[in-house]
Amino acid sequence: MAQETALGAALKSAVQTMSKKKQTDMIADHIYGKYDVFKRFKPLAVGIDQDLVAALPQYDPALIARVLANHCRRPRYLKALARGGKRFDLNNRFKGEVSTEEQTIAQQHPAVQQALAAQAERQAAKATTEAEVAPTQAETNEAAE
């Protein structure tokens, strides 16, 4: 492991004087700004917590874990898990697959079921709107003739 520099130690000390809420907000901003895999809510590789701790030594590992847990509880992330497929590391490279068991657990989560129900409602409303518009256009064409 690399030896900590004086600047790194000063940064770590300055960060740790902030409230835990400010630190978690700062970590979240940094992670979402730097790592595309978080911005796009792709399924994360198993063990990514250790990669984040190594990549962000200036932050408390417990707070990094808190930010990661918050990310993994978001409905958008759970929907990505429910779809299954590949898992990705911090560099957006393929690193494993979402297991069938993990997929099933994510699909049973209330937030995912609520999001899927809302999506089904939107699709039904869109289909109804399109069905109403189609006859109106046909009537317009008949009237024009």
Secondary structure, DSSP 8 states (H G I E B T S, - for coil): -----HHHHHHHHHHHTS-HHHHHHHHHHHHHHH-HHHHTT--B-TTHHHHHHHH-TTS-HHHHHHHHHHHHTSHHHHHHHHH--EEE-TTS-EEEE--HHHHHHHHHSHHHHHHHHHHHHHHHHHHHHHHHHHHHHHHHHHHH-
